[in-house]
């Protein structure tokens, strides 16, 4: 022995204890929320491979309990005028067809009267590849995003962060592999460099962390029910201290 240490048994035992002590605790089991799996499977099974139609995306969000803005699609002027009356003013109009709406001038915000509805409908429906125009109420809040991509060796990778055009500018997002548990979803939010926005800065209203956590878990649950999803993009979601609402979403599947 040397001092109070016997070689080699006590050294081996000490090293083993150190490894055990430094081993992180096992991850908690995934948090799978109650969603309408039958309805989700019905949408996925009937849809063709590629980007889903807006109505199919809406149905998947509803079946998963993911809050979204009220939407009406118009394909002609009569439908556009009716949609505006139902949605009410102020409203938003977005082209349906092109993937990147803002790049082609496909979004009109804060429309406040029928004349501007007519003017913007003609403009939007004339954009190349346009198949319709989406009407939504004008909502306010901090822009957020939640996304998911399929990685062949790992499965679904979920991302979240500050959304809108700031995704490219800030490049601030968190990632985690699905399925998520509650602690992982919370950590994704806490690890954002822009986390202070959730608390509210310079007198601005904060963002409800609990609701955002819940939406992350609902996205995770949807991915478990529909592994055919290869790409999912909720951007933006508009968040404040009381609610978070999906304003734009696209989903691509493979079969």
Phi, psi and omega in degrees: 000158177231110188067234179253015183251127176262126179262145358262355191300314184290328178294314179300315181296319179296318177297321179296316179298322179297317179296319179297317182297322184272357178285126180296150179297152179299144181295144176294154179297156180302148175263102180258112183278160179286117177227168183273085185296321180300317180293321178297314180296324179298317179294312183296317184293328182271343185280152175274158177298148182116197179287132182287152175294152181307320182293329177287321176298315179301317182293322177295319179296316180296317181293336180265356180074024179269118185295139180219160178287149174298137185223144172223134179259134177238138179243355175213173187296320179300315179295325180296317181293321177293319180299318180297320179294321181287315182291318183088164182257151355285156182221172179240141176238133182226138177291143174251130180137285178299139184291314182258092187298316185294330182293335182251015181068035187264019179229129176239121186256155170056044176287126190243357179203169185296322181299320178288332174298312180299312183299314183284330178296315179301318180294313186289319183289345180273352179293141181304135180074006179291136177240358180172179178229133181263132178251134177219156172292151177282115182248161182229149178155180177283134181282128179235168172216151169226132180224169176209140175228148177270123176251119189311319184270350187235340185097208184280132174253122181261138180234152172207159179172195175284136191254202183068208181289347181288347177304311183290327184283309186277328184050042181247104178210158177249153180226154174199152179278139175280152000278145181274152163255173187300316182296323179295320179296317178297317181297325178301320180288314183296333183277356179289138176295333181265024182303331181302335179295331178292330180274342183093127181231146176050044176081357179280150179293141179281187182239139183288106182294323182297317179293319180295320176300316180298320180293320176302316181291327178289323174297315178301317180294321177298318180296326177292323181282335183228075181295348178292343179295124179252338180207133179219133185221109172257100186201114003264162158258142178255121186239144171219193185287344185250335185204161172223127186233132175286124182259326180218139182210146172217147182221132177243135180238159172233148179230000000 
